[in-house]
Amino acid sequence: MDSKLYIEELINLNHAYSFKNRQNDEFVNDKLFYGNKDVFEYHQLAQYHIKLAVIMRDHNQFMACLILCEWALTSMIKALYINKYQSVHPPKELTMNEILPLVHTDTTAGLDMALFIGTMQHLSSIEDCSHDQSLVWNNIEKILQRTVEVVNELSARLMNNSPE
């Protein structure tokens, strides 16, 4: 299967609900998001960042794609943080010490996911844009694909688990 189609299918997995339902206040307060509108908004923000990352990738704006992938991951981590700790204001920057307990579960070791998120944080924070030349389509494609997989896994976890 073409990797571009694969990424689009992964993105569409999380959009089973219609636009009308997503805009409906009842959906925001649905038990999927435990009545927490902030969790819903961070989740939705992650989806928007992924869609924009795909557009940037298609226009060969690889650094913008990389940054948007990191923003999508950060949005999902903040949704998990709010859900787990019932906090209205998640930290602006999350460290590995905060990320690992959010992505680790009894059934899934979250080290791989936490390392990917940390690496994305580092890559997107590098200010020197000269490395944009070394970002090639295949590498960006793999990063985007992995980002979509992580966001979908965290999203499913957020929807299926009750707050602790």
DAGI-V563039 format. One line per field, one symbol per residue. ss: DSSP state (H for helix, E for strand, - for the rest). psi: psi as a letter, one per 20 degrees, with the letter a starting at -180 (. if undefined). burial: # if it has 24 or more other C-alpha atoms within 12 Angstrom, else .. A space follows every 50 residues. Layout:
BEGIN
ss->???
psi->???
burial->???
END
This chain:
BEGIN
ss->--HHHHHHHHHHH-----HHHHH-HHHH--HHH---HHHHHHHHHHHHHH HHHHHHHH---HHHHHHHHHHHHHHHHHHHHHHHH----------HHHHH HHH-------HHHHHHHHHHHHHHH---HHHHHH--HHHHHHHHHHHHHH HHHHHHHHHH----
psi->qphghgghggghhilhqrhghhiphhghjqihjkjohhggghghgggghg ghggggghjkmhghggghghhgggghghggggggjlphnqqgpprhhhgg hhiprhiopjgggghgggghgghiiphojhihhiorggghggggghgggg ghghggghhhqqq.
burial->......##.##..#.............#...###.############### ####.##....#######################.....#...#.#.### .###.....#..##.######.##............#..########### #####.###...#.
END
